[in-house]
Amino acid sequence: MNTDQDDTQMFDQGIIHVDSGESVTRHVHRYSGETFYGLEGEGEIVVDGEAVPCHADEHLVFIPPGVPHYPRNPDDADGTFRAMFVHSPAIINGDTYTVDEDGNLIDGEK
């Protein structure tokens, strides 16, 4: 969902689903901050290499623009980790980049 104000998309949002032992690709948003709120399970958001808890109904995690991050569901977790995310401002083409462990752009990835 996007909410527009004039020509600027103020935010977008969605829900991620991560199975036990899985993670989302490490990435960075150049211009958008991202906030996660745990809806189900006991997942984590790895922010600049540090695992931050994001458990259902307990945690709100904010990642500033330019900081590498990725959601994951630990191997020992029971069930799916679900979380709502909000990007502000909204993600636009070219704002999300896949990065390596040091935060360097992986060539050809966007």
N, C-alpha and C positions, 0 to 999 in steps of 0.2 A: 504494500500500500504506500502510495506517495501522497503527500499533502503539499499543494502548490500555493505559493504566495507570489503573485505577479509571475515573473519568469524564473523564480527560484524555488527549487524543491526543498522544503524545510526539513523533511525527514522521510525515511522509508523504514519499514519494519517487516519482520517475518519470524518464523519459528524453525529452529534447527532440530534435527533428530540425529543422535550419534549412538550407535550400538556399542555394547560393552567391548572394550579393548580397541576401539576405533578412534580416529581423530579427523578433524578437518585439516586441509592443507594450510601450512604456515603462510601467512600473508600480512600485508600492510595496506592501510588506506591512507593515501597521501593527504587528502583534504577532510575526510570525515572522521569524527569520533564515533565509537561504537559502544553501546551499553547492552549487557546481557542480564537477564533475570531468569533464574532457574525455575522451571515449571514441573519437571519430573526427574527423579533420580539424583545422583550425587556426582555431577560432572565437575570439570575444572576448565578454566580458561588459562592457557599458558600465555603470560604477558611478558614479553622481553626475556624469555627463558625461565620465568618463575611461575610455578603452578599456583593459581588462585582459586579457592573453592567457589563453586557456583551450584549450591544445593537447592533443591526445590523449595520454594517459599522462604528461603533464608538469606540468599545473597543477591546483591546487585553489583555487577562488575563493570567499570568504565575503562575503556582503552582510548587514550588520546590519539589524534591523527599522527601518523608516522611511526607508530610503535608496533613491531611485529607481534603477532598473536595467533592463537588458534584454540578452538574448543576441543576437548577430548573427554572420553569416558574411560576411566581406568579399567585395567584388565580384571580387577576383582569386583567390579560393580555388578549389581544385579539389575538387569533390564536396561532400557533405553534412557539416555540422558536427553531431555528436551529443554530448550531454553528459548525465550523470546529475545530477539535482538532489535535494536533501533540504531540506525545510522543518522547522524545529524552533522552537517546537512546530508541530504540524500546522496547515495552512491550514484555517480555518473560514469559514463564510459571513460576508461583510462584511470580510474581512481584506485583500483584494487590490483596489487601486484603480488605474485607468489615470490617468497624470499627463502634463502637458505638459513641455516642455524645461526649465522652471524648477521642476518638481516639484509644480506646482499641480494639484489634482484637476480632472479634466475632468468637468463636470456630467453627471450621469446615467450615468456609467460606473462599473462595479464589476467 
